[in-house]
Amino acid sequence: MSSVKATQLRPGMVIQHEGQLFTIFSVDHRTPGNKRGSMQTRMKNLKSGTMIDYRFRAEEFVDRAILDEVEFEYLYNEGDDFHFMNTETYEQMHLTRELLGDTVYYLIPNTVVKVEFFEEKPIGVDLPDTMDLKVVATEPTLQKATASAVGKPATLETGLVVQVPPFVNEGDKIKVDTTEARYVQRVE
């Protein structure tokens, strides 16, 4: 087991919590006013399949389960089945939307990811820290909008909705932080 700070939790990570293995589905970093920050997580118990919500203190350390990671290339999805190919053996497999959780919002064809295995069963996907995704829908740019202006929602090619600065338009490619589902920068 290796310990990671709660603020480093990401969707798709597998942790050991209260003696059980859980996969992280979603993470929300909360800093309420003058109180201490926390990481609100939605996790799935890998044994029972039940979903739980749990809040970790920001400074808390969490045991990350040591898993076998195999490099796979994401190919395509059919409904709720997401198909991957092993980059060494070219063997194909599919994972369900239910198993992948929020990581499906970062999967675009030909993306190379690490699929995590525990006891030879695929249990999740380890994403890159950032992904370049195309904006498919957002409000038009407002004239005289500055970078310090409030963000606007943008729907990306995978269905993910993030807040972007006013100067981002439909068709632009943007870099998205996979940890917090947030805009990083526009990509040329």
N, C-alpha and C positions, 0 to 999 in steps of 0.2 A: 504494500500500500504506500502511496505517496500522498502527502498532504498538500492541499491547495487552499489559498485564502478564499473565503466565500465570495468575494468580489470577482474572482476569476472563473466562477461557474458559468457554463455556456450550455445552450440547448444541445442535446446529444451526448453530453458527458455522462459517465457512469460513476456513481459514488457509493460508498458504503455508509449507511446511516442506520443507527440503532440495530446493527447486526444483519441488516438486509441490504441487497443490492437494488439501487434505484437508478433509473435513467432520467436525466433532467429534460423536461419538455419545454418549459419556458422560464425565463428569469426576468425579474423586474427589480432594478436597483432603486430603492426608495430612501430619500433623505428628507424626512418630515421636519421642516422648520429647524429649530435648535436642538432637536433630538438626534440620537445616534442613527447612522445609516443602517439599512438592512437589505438583505437580498430575499425578496419574496419569490419562492420557486414553486413550480408545479412539477411533481415527480411521479413516475410510474414504478411501482414495485415490480421487479422483473420476475419474481416467483409467482405472485398472486395476480398480477395484472391490474391491481387497483391503483387509482390515481389519488395522490394526496397533495395538499398545499402545505408548505412549510416555510417558516421565516427563519433565516440564518442571520445572526448579527454580522455586520460587515467585517469585523476584525476576527471572526471565528475561523478556525481551520477545519476543513472537511477532508475525509479520507477518500481519495480517488482510487477506484478499483483498477488494478493492473490487468490490462486486457491484451489480447493478441490483436494487433492492428495490421490489416492487410489492405494494400492499395487497390482501389477499384475505380473504374471510370463510370460515371453516371451516364446512362444511355437515353432513356425515355421513360415516360409513365403511361400506363393504360388505366384510366380511372384512378383507383386508390393503390395500384401496384406500381412500384418504382423499380426499374430494371437497371442492374449494375453488371459490369464485366471486370473480372480479375485482370489486372494489367500484365500479369506474368503468364498465367495459364489460359487466359481468354475464356475461362469458365464463366457462365452467366448465372445470376441469381436475382430474385426480386424480393424487395422488402415492402411492407405495407405502410400506408400513411399513418395508421395507428401506432406502429412501432417507431416511425421516424419523428413524429411530433412536429414541432415548428421548423425542423431542419428542411422540410420540403420547400419552404419559402426561399431557400438559397440554392436549390438544385437546378442548374441549367445543363442541357446536354453537353457532353464531353468534359465536364468538370471532374477532376481527379480528387477523390476524397479517401479518407482512411475509414474502412468499415471495422468496427470493433467487435471482437468475438469473445465470448466468455463460455468456457467449456464447449467450444466448437460450435456455438450457436450465435448467429449475428444478433447483436442487441442494440446497435446504434451506429451513427455516423459522426466522425470527427471532422468538422468543417475547417476550411482555412479561416484565418482571422478576419479577412475582408473578402468581399465578392464584388465584381463589377456587374451591375444589373442595369437594364434599360428601363427608362421611365415610359410607361404606356399611356398614363392618364394623369393630368394635373391641371390646375387652373392656369389660365394664361398669365404671362408675366405682367405685373402692374408697372406702369410708367413711374419713373423716379423712385422705384423700390431700391432700398439700400441693403447691403449684406446684414446690417444690424436689425433689419425689420423682422417681424415675426415670421415663422415658417409657415408653409402650406402643405397639405397632404398630397402625396404623390403615390400612385399605384404603379408597382414595378411589374416586369414581365412574368414573375412567378406568382403574383397575387398579393405580395407583401405590400403593406402601406406604411410609408415612413414620412416624417416631416422633413421638408427640404427648404432651402432658402428661396426667396421669390424669383431669383434669376434662373432657376432650373426649369427647363421646358420639356414638353413631350418629345420623345426621340433621343434625349440626352442619355448618356451612360453615366451612372454615378457609382462611387465606391461606397459600399454599405458595411458597417461593422456588424459581424455576425453575432457578437456577444450581446449587444444591446439593441439590435435592429434599428440602427440610426445612421443617418447620412454622414459621410466623412468628407468627400470632395467630389467635384465633377471630373470625369475622365475624358480626355480628348480622344 
